[in-house]
Amino acid sequence: MFGKYVVFDWPGKGEIPVVFPASVFHHDITASINGKFPGVEPVRAGFVELATWMDLGQIRCYGESRTLKLHSDSNIDSLLIETMIKED
């Protein structure tokens, strides 16, 4: 799987990653979330790779969002997304 993500600082909940298809712009996801949840701010963004045959822990976050002017933090963001997947 190849996609994009944005990590939001969610008041009272901490940092929450949102993963979405690569065909969607980071800005569009952020605008949608901000419209429904004022005060939720994007803090990092980039791209994510997770092949269905890979074990958890093989998630790779990298790059940046040009539309949001935010960079990824590979280690932290990969761990956040891995934790989110394990919780489901």
C-alpha positions as CSV (number, residue, x, y, z in Angstrom):
1,M,0.0,0.0,0.0
2,F,1.2,3.5,-0.9
3,G,-0.6,6.5,0.5
4,K,-0.3,9.8,2.2
5,Y,-0.9,10.8,5.8
6,V,-1.2,13.8,8.1
7,V,-0.6,13.8,11.8
8,F,-3.0,16.1,13.7
9,D,-2.6,17.6,17.2
10,W,-6.0,16.7,18.6
11,P,-6.8,18.6,21.8
12,G,-7.3,16.2,24.6
13,K,-6.2,13.2,22.5
14,G,-2.6,14.0,21.4
15,E,-1.2,13.3,18.0
16,I,-3.5,11.3,15.7
17,P,-2.5,10.1,12.2
18,V,-4.9,10.1,9.3
19,V,-3.9,7.9,6.4
20,F,-5.5,8.3,2.9
21,P,-5.1,7.4,-0.8
22,A,-2.2,9.0,-2.7
23,S,-4.6,10.6,-5.1
24,V,-6.0,12.9,-2.4
25,F,-4.2,16.2,-1.5
26,H,-2.9,16.7,2.1
27,H,-4.6,20.1,2.1
28,D,-8.0,18.6,1.2
29,I,-7.9,16.2,4.2
30,T,-6.8,18.9,6.5
31,A,-9.6,21.3,5.3
32,S,-12.2,18.6,5.8
33,I,-11.1,17.8,9.4
34,N,-10.7,21.4,10.3
35,G,-14.2,22.1,9.0
36,K,-15.7,19.5,11.4
37,F,-13.2,19.8,14.3
38,P,-12.0,23.4,14.8
39,G,-8.8,23.5,16.8
40,V,-7.4,20.3,15.4
41,E,-4.1,21.3,13.8
42,P,-1.8,19.4,11.3
43,V,1.8,19.1,12.7
44,R,3.5,16.7,10.2
45,A,2.6,15.2,6.9
46,G,4.1,13.0,4.2
47,F,3.9,9.6,2.4
48,V,3.5,6.1,3.9
49,E,4.3,2.7,2.5
50,L,3.0,-0.6,3.9
51,A,3.0,-3.7,1.7
52,T,0.3,-6.2,2.7
53,W,2.9,-8.9,3.0
54,M,5.1,-6.9,5.4
55,D,4.9,-7.3,9.2
56,L,4.0,-4.4,11.3
57,G,7.1,-2.4,12.1
58,Q,7.9,-2.3,8.3
59,I,5.8,0.9,7.9
60,R,7.8,3.6,6.2
61,C,6.9,7.3,6.5
62,Y,8.9,9.9,4.5
63,G,8.8,13.1,2.6
64,E,6.7,16.1,3.0
65,S,3.4,17.9,2.1
66,R,4.0,20.8,-0.3
67,T,0.4,22.0,0.1
68,L,0.7,22.1,3.9
69,K,4.4,23.0,4.0
70,L,5.0,20.2,6.6
71,H,7.6,17.5,6.8
72,S,7.4,14.0,8.1
73,D,9.3,12.5,11.0
74,S,9.9,9.0,9.8
75,N,10.5,7.3,13.2
76,I,7.7,9.0,15.2
77,D,5.1,8.9,12.3
78,S,5.8,5.2,11.5
79,L,5.3,4.3,15.1
80,L,2.0,6.3,15.4
81,I,0.6,4.6,12.3
82,E,1.8,1.2,13.5
83,T,0.1,1.8,16.8
84,M,-3.1,2.9,15.1
85,I,-3.2,-0.3,13.0
86,K,-2.6,-2.5,16.0
87,E,-5.4,-0.9,18.0
88,D,-8.0,-1.8,15.3
